[in-house]
Amino acid sequence: MTPAKAILPLTASLLLFGLLATPASADPPEVVVSIKPVHSLVAAIMQGVGAPDLIVDGAASPHTYALKPSNARALQSAKVVFWVGPGMEAFLEKPLSALGSNALVVELDKAPGIAKLKFRQGGAFEADDDGDEPAANAGGSDDHGAFDTHLWLDPHNAKAMTAEITTTLVAADPANALSYEANQKALDDKLDALDAEIASTIAPIKDKPFIVFHDAYQYFERRYGVRVAGSITVSPESIPGAQRVAEIHGKVADLGATCVFAEPQFEPKLVNVVIQGTSAKSGVLDPEAATLPQGPDLYFNLMRGIANSLKSCLS
Ligand SMILES: [Zn+2]
């Protein structure tokens, strides 16, 4: 027998061994997720089965994202797509409607059990009223009058999303149903523990008002009873004008020893202008996880990060 011929049966037996060594369940479907916080929940449900693909990765913001060719290809081959909805990922609205029936597209802002809050308008949360708001914002994301789509900043909403994600994956991939369901149970328990932990972290600073960069924190505020006194901008797409910045500066001066929080993706200079000449401090909050590595732990690091930043700046 020549060496070349000997290789064939060896390869065949390795392949056979490989197949036998693989668990009985089938390959998971290709799953694509829009943004990091939701991707983290999907990754936790799929642990041990597969890994979902992420669209808005790295330090990008869902508010200003433009779809890349690689994202478009991932969507084309996806069997399941999870996103929050057009109020959060406006850039996905057209690509998703063009996908056809190959993919199951799940809009999580419609999941049963999700609590929704309206965007705040007026006073401290008003957008520019001096007429220099960019026209591009009209019809864009974070539409005034629509609800706030930063839904994940309340672990109760995360649990409602997790239930919808699990139901969807079980239907799309029944062979791995037991894994998805076991992962959901474990994730629910972890989310309950996180909820209790954040409540106790936040307790000492509950009544201290602070200013945030964009109006993203209502769900966190309502769950933990913290007090956002205003935002520099309602949505990061609209750059605040001079009058707006002056208003917030006045507010910060009135509040005295407060904190003004920047966000990693957006201009920190504005925060410095707003606290200039006041006794306020500045900190950073990262509600969309721009600085965190993706994966099942991201959601927990994101929520703990917000709680810890608030506590260290306000105590
Ligand atoms: Zn946002």
Boltz pocket constraint, residues with backbone or C-beta under 6 A from the ligand:
constraints:
  - pocket:
      binder: B
      contacts: [[A, 63], [A, 150], [A, 214], [A, 216], [A, 288]]
      max_distance: 6.0
